[in-house]
Amino acid sequence: NVGKRKAQIAAITQSSGDLILNVDSDTTLAPDVVSKLALKMRDPAVGAAMGQLKASNQKDTWLTRLIDMEYWLACNEERAAQARFGAVMCCCGPCAMYRRSAMLSLLDQYETQLYRGKPSDFGEDRHLTILMLSAGFRTEYVPSAIAATVVPDTIGIYLRQQLRWARSTFRDTLLALPVLPGLDRYLTLDAIGQNVGLLLLALSVLTGIGEFALTATLPWWTILVIGSMTLVRCSVAAYRARELRFLGFALHTLVNIFLLIPLKA
């Protein structure tokens, strides 16, 4: 029991197949996942491909319902858009297929990654994807390859997961900066948007709190703009998914403002 990264490396070095499928222990794959991902990997320029993630325990709590919608948006907005330009920036661990020959050439860099001077023990999926892009391979998203994974059902577990992911995102975004010029310009815009967008939201919230503290008036313009953007996003998601439940994803804005932003800060 020495962590996911070393376990992966041990398995890869002892394997013999052309393709490696990474599956988390709490994930169940649809019967056709392997064949659909392998079909995408027929192109030798593709180094990795991920499937679509869903919450297997979606109906357990309000939080698992929210996370299931969050996964849909992450896969079918973010990853799908990135895949149009040949560079999914993070092939998620629950269901990702890699080209073994490419992975073997990257294992030394993967194994020796440090974070603040110590061996890294988080963010394996994003780092491995960045290494694959650095080596000149494309990374793809296959929406029809469905994987159902167990998601956090309590706030405490969810926040710990989000903290790990946030650390990985910020660290590996910096590592990806030298790679971005060689990719489509959309990927640079995407990287800027994901990071600056969060900072702008945090700045808006802090400004609103400052206005309330100094003038004892509610920051109605701030509330209106954030609320309007939330409504637009949720409405578009509900239309694209053909599911009204996505209107309920508006609750995630409150979770983001009052829990995730302070945590990430």
Disulfide bonds with the S-S distance in Angstrom:
none
